[in-house]
């Protein structure tokens, strides 16, 4: 019932009777083709400003979005399409016309503890206990470079996770942050901590080995990464899910890391675009290109530093620059947080702050072990419909 109330409140206006559909965004679909397929006016897109049109290119294939339809005519009334984890596109009617506004996503923040005795493998046991594949994937990522061989775990070795997640419209939404993972094997506790957007061991040594190089020689950063901001003059929400590097047309653009080309072509407001998949669930995007390296194709393996394209001014661009985006598990993150020279070990005040932070988390792990609370299981459910103003919510 609570889930239905959440859904009801987030769809801000509604007809006397309507039903809610949850769909997946098809691969290759653009915002313009979505409007066309749903008999919505293309003016919705063309009335947006440059930044809003660029955001429309950030809709990720496979993302779940919601459509509210009239239960009598099946006519579309509203649409909610998430962009990243902070904002969503809200198509609705105003003055008998359809408009689109970018709004914050309303979520509920949750903190959970998971305590398991290993029976099969950590991944399988996490999924069996929680029905949460995202949590199992994030755990595997966190321990990937830890030096702990997860295949050598014994039955009844212990696993503890303290994690945070979001819920939208009653369902799990977005990425998961595991503040601390602990595996106890052979009477030794092995800890991994999430700290300042990276995973560290108990000594403050950074673990993740995915490192990016700057993809272009640039003159200045013309626009930094921002997840969500309110523009006080325009009275609109804004986001810029990447870094814009100003450079002359034709300046070579290099792959920021080793990977495989996932996309080469035109991508909405980003114009000529390249996407490269990297090891460890990372993806980079290179937008507004003038052109591509000769022979570049989808599926091609590229090396870090290899020229893949050239700076341009295509798409919705106000001047020559490279839009550089970075995604982890299809969620946009700040490229500046990952462009590094080498893995680092914390020292000085940073290390002291880290050790104080992790001390508190270790205490929480010990508490979780003593209490052994039941795991939280994720549910798959369909939204109930029709919605009716007169129905008992």
PyMOL commands that set and color helices and strands:
alter all, ss='L'
color gray80, all
select helices_A, chain A and resi 2-10+31-37+43-46+50-56+122-130+133-142+150-152+268-270+335-337+348-371
alter helices_A, ss='H'
color red, helices_A
select strands_A, chain A and resi 17-24+64-70+76-83+87-94+97-104+108-117+158-168+171-185+188-195+198-201+220-223+226-231+236-240+243-246+252-254+259-266+272-278+282-292+301-302+307-311+321-328+331-333+387-388
alter strands_A, ss='S'
color yellow, strands_A
deselect
rebuild
show_as cartoon
